[in-house]
Amino acid sequence: MNWRRMIYTGLVNTAIGIGLGLVLAKIVETPYTSPVYRHLDRVYMVVGGAGGFIVGCSWEGLRQLKVKRDWEESQQPPRKSS
């Protein structure tokens, strides 16, 4: 597996996840003012970024495994049907 490509895809999806977290924080502004709700936008950014990284790395890993499997299947001799 190409780990550089997996990390790169994870980082790109992290940026997308952080952006979605910021957008979600602006769309769903809470009317509460207690300390728990003051920095909710940071929580959305962290969750979006972590989720984006996990999804991006997994997505790229699955793509690489599919390419490898397709290559291996093309190298096998055809099966005889009985």
Secondary structure as GFF3:
##gff-version 3
##sequence-region A 1 82
A	DSSP	alpha_helix	3	27	.	.	.	ID=ss1
A	DSSP	alpha_helix	35	38	.	.	.	ID=ss2
A	DSSP	alpha_helix	40	75	.	.	.	ID=ss3
###
